[in-house]
Amino acid sequence: MQHNGGQLNGGAAPEFSRVIRADAVHRSPVTETIEATEAERHALAARLELESIDRLTATVTLKSARGGQMVQVNGTLEADVVQTCVVTLEPVPAHVSERFSALFAPEHLVEDFDEEEIDLEALLSDEDQPEPMENGRIDIGELTAQHLSLGLDPYPHAEGVEFAGYAEHEEGEAEAEAAEPEKPNPFAVLQSLKQKN
C-alpha cells in the first residue's frame, strides 16, 4: 500500500503527524511512543467518519535496513473509537489493536525500483516494497492513522442488532446464479452427434 509520503488526504497536512528523520535512525534504532492530542483525535475522527476517537497511541520502532539505504518501521497501535451502527445509526464503541510494518526509502530509490525491468512482484511481498520518504523524513503519526483506518470494522453494528445486508446480497447473487439454466456442454453435443452416426 503506497502512502505517498504521508499525504493521503488531498495533499493537506496529516491530522496526526509525528515526523522522524531517517538520518537519526541510521546511527541506531529509534523507538517512539506517540499519542494523539484531543484536537488531533477530533480531526482524525472527521476524516475517518467516526463519531469520536477517545484514545490513540502507538509504539513505533524504526531501524536501518538494506545496508542503510532504507528504514524498516514496525509498530503497534491501540485506539478506543466510537463508530456508527450501520443499521440503527446508534454509537458503537470499539477497541482497535493493530500491528503494522512498512519499509521506507528515499524517493530516488523508489523510482529506481519502479523503473527496474525485473518483476518485483515475484521478489518482494507488499511489505517489502518501499514507500517514498519525503526529504528524508517519515511521518509515523500518519502511518499510524492509516493503519487505524484499516483496523476499523467496516460494518459496525450495535450489540444485539443483526446486520444481514451483506449476507443477503451474497445469497441473492447465489440464487440468481442457480436460477440460470445450465448451458449445454459443446462436447456433449458433439458426442451425441457422433453416436447418431
C-alpha positions as CSV (number, residue, x, y, z in Angstrom):
1,M,0.0,0.0,0.0
2,Q,1.5,3.3,-1.1
3,H,1.2,6.1,1.4
4,N,2.6,8.9,-0.7
5,G,4.9,10.1,2.0
6,G,2.1,10.6,4.5
7,Q,0.0,12.9,2.3
8,L,-3.1,10.7,1.7
9,N,-5.8,13.2,2.4
10,G,-5.8,15.5,-0.6
11,G,-2.3,16.9,-0.1
12,A,-3.3,18.6,3.2
13,A,-1.1,18.2,6.3
14,P,-2.0,15.0,8.2
15,E,-4.3,15.3,11.2
16,F,-1.9,13.2,13.3
17,S,1.7,14.0,12.4
18,R,4.9,12.8,14.1
19,V,7.9,13.1,11.9
20,I,11.2,11.2,12.3
21,R,14.3,12.0,10.3
22,A,15.8,9.0,8.6
23,D,19.4,10.0,9.4
24,A,18.7,9.7,13.1
25,V,17.7,6.1,12.5
26,H,20.9,5.2,10.6
27,R,23.0,5.7,13.7
28,S,20.9,3.4,15.9
29,P,17.3,2.1,16.1
30,V,14.7,4.7,17.3
31,T,11.6,3.7,19.3
32,E,8.9,6.3,19.8
33,T,5.7,6.1,21.8
34,I,3.2,8.7,20.4
35,E,-0.2,9.8,21.4
36,A,-2.8,11.9,19.6
37,T,-4.0,15.1,21.3
38,E,-7.7,15.9,21.7
39,A,-7.6,18.2,18.6
40,E,-5.8,15.6,16.5
41,R,-8.3,12.9,17.6
42,H,-11.2,15.2,16.7
43,A,-9.8,16.0,13.2
44,L,-8.8,12.3,12.5
45,A,-12.3,11.2,13.6
46,A,-13.8,13.5,11.0
47,R,-11.5,12.1,8.3
48,L,-12.3,8.5,9.2
49,E,-16.0,9.2,9.6
50,L,-16.0,8.2,13.2
51,E,-18.2,9.7,15.9
52,S,-15.1,10.0,18.1
53,I,-11.6,8.8,18.8
54,D,-11.3,8.7,22.6
55,R,-7.6,7.5,22.7
56,L,-5.0,6.7,20.1
57,T,-1.5,5.7,21.0
58,A,1.3,3.8,19.2
59,T,4.7,2.4,19.9
60,V,6.9,2.5,16.7
61,T,10.4,1.3,16.2
62,L,12.5,2.4,13.2
63,K,15.7,0.8,12.2
64,S,18.2,1.0,9.3
65,A,17.6,-1.7,6.6
66,R,19.1,-2.8,3.2
67,G,22.6,-1.6,4.0
68,G,21.5,1.7,5.5
69,Q,19.6,2.8,2.3
70,M,16.2,2.2,3.7
71,V,14.3,2.3,7.0
72,Q,12.2,-0.5,8.4
73,V,9.2,0.6,10.6
74,N,7.4,-1.8,13.0
75,G,4.6,-0.6,15.2
76,T,1.6,-1.4,17.4
77,L,-1.3,0.9,17.9
78,E,-4.1,0.9,20.4
79,A,-7.3,3.0,20.0
80,D,-10.7,3.5,21.5
81,V,-13.1,4.7,19.0
82,V,-16.9,5.2,18.5
83,Q,-18.3,4.1,15.2
84,T,-21.9,4.4,13.9
85,C,-24.1,1.3,13.7
86,V,-24.9,0.6,10.0
87,V,-28.4,-0.5,10.9
88,T,-29.7,1.8,13.7
89,L,-27.2,4.7,13.5
90,E,-26.5,4.3,17.2
91,P,-23.0,4.9,18.6
92,V,-20.9,1.7,18.7
93,P,-17.8,1.8,21.0
94,A,-14.9,-0.3,19.7
95,H,-11.3,-1.1,20.7
96,V,-8.7,-1.4,17.9
97,S,-5.4,-3.1,18.4
98,E,-3.1,-3.5,15.3
99,R,0.4,-4.4,14.4
100,F,1.9,-2.9,11.3
101,S,5.1,-2.6,9.4
102,A,6.4,-0.7,6.4
103,L,9.6,-0.1,4.5
104,F,10.7,3.4,3.5
105,A,13.3,4.5,1.0
106,P,14.5,7.8,-0.4
107,E,12.3,8.9,-3.4
108,H,15.0,8.3,-6.0
109,L,15.4,4.7,-4.8
110,V,11.7,4.1,-5.0
111,E,11.7,5.5,-8.6
112,D,14.6,3.1,-9.4
113,F,12.5,0.2,-8.0
114,D,9.6,1.3,-10.2
115,E,11.8,1.5,-13.3
116,E,13.5,-1.9,-12.8
117,E,12.6,-4.3,-15.6
118,I,12.7,-7.3,-13.3
119,D,9.4,-8.4,-11.9
120,L,9.5,-7.0,-8.4
121,E,6.1,-8.7,-7.5
122,A,7.9,-12.1,-7.7
123,L,10.7,-11.0,-5.5
124,L,9.0,-8.8,-2.8
125,S,5.9,-9.1,-0.7
126,D,3.8,-5.9,-0.3
127,E,5.5,-5.2,3.0
128,D,8.9,-5.3,1.3
129,Q,8.1,-2.8,-1.4
130,P,9.5,0.5,-0.2
131,E,7.4,3.6,0.2
132,P,8.9,7.1,-0.5
133,M,10.1,9.3,2.3
134,E,9.9,13.0,1.7
135,N,13.1,14.9,2.3
136,G,14.5,12.0,4.4
137,R,11.5,12.1,6.8
138,I,9.0,9.5,7.9
139,D,5.6,10.5,9.4
140,I,4.9,7.8,11.9
141,G,1.7,9.6,13.0
142,E,0.2,9.4,9.6
143,L,1.3,5.8,9.2
144,T,-0.5,5.0,12.5
145,A,-3.6,6.8,11.3
146,Q,-3.7,4.8,8.1
147,H,-3.4,1.5,9.9
148,L,-6.1,2.6,12.4
149,S,-8.3,3.1,9.3
150,L,-7.5,-0.4,8.1
151,G,-8.3,-1.9,11.6
152,L,-11.8,-0.5,11.8
153,D,-14.9,-2.7,11.5
154,P,-16.3,-1.9,8.0
155,Y,-19.8,-2.9,9.2
156,P,-20.2,-1.8,12.8
157,H,-23.4,-2.7,14.5
158,A,-24.9,-2.2,17.9
159,E,-25.0,-5.1,20.3
160,G,-28.0,-7.4,19.7
161,V,-28.6,-5.9,16.2
162,E,-28.3,-8.3,13.3
163,F,-26.7,-7.0,10.1
164,A,-27.7,-9.3,7.3
165,G,-27.4,-6.9,4.4
166,Y,-24.1,-8.2,3.1
167,A,-25.1,-11.9,3.6
168,E,-28.4,-11.3,1.8
169,H,-26.7,-9.6,-1.1
170,E,-24.4,-12.7,-1.4
171,E,-27.4,-15.1,-1.1
172,G,-29.2,-13.1,-3.8
173,E,-26.3,-13.4,-6.2
174,A,-26.1,-17.2,-5.5
175,E,-29.8,-17.6,-6.1
176,A,-29.5,-15.7,-9.3
177,E,-26.7,-17.9,-10.5
178,A,-28.6,-21.1,-9.5
179,A,-31.7,-19.8,-11.5
180,E,-29.7,-19.5,-14.7
181,P,-30.3,-22.5,-16.9
182,E,-27.3,-24.7,-17.4
183,K,-25.5,-24.1,-20.7
184,P,-25.2,-27.2,-22.8
185,N,-21.7,-28.7,-22.9
186,P,-20.5,-28.4,-26.5
187,F,-18.6,-31.7,-26.2
188,A,-21.8,-33.4,-25.1
189,V,-23.5,-32.1,-28.2
190,L,-20.6,-33.4,-30.4
191,Q,-20.7,-36.8,-28.6
192,S,-24.5,-37.2,-29.2
193,L,-24.0,-36.3,-32.9
194,K,-21.2,-38.9,-33.1
195,Q,-23.4,-41.6,-31.6
196,K,-26.2,-40.9,-34.2
197,N,-23.7,-41.5,-37.0
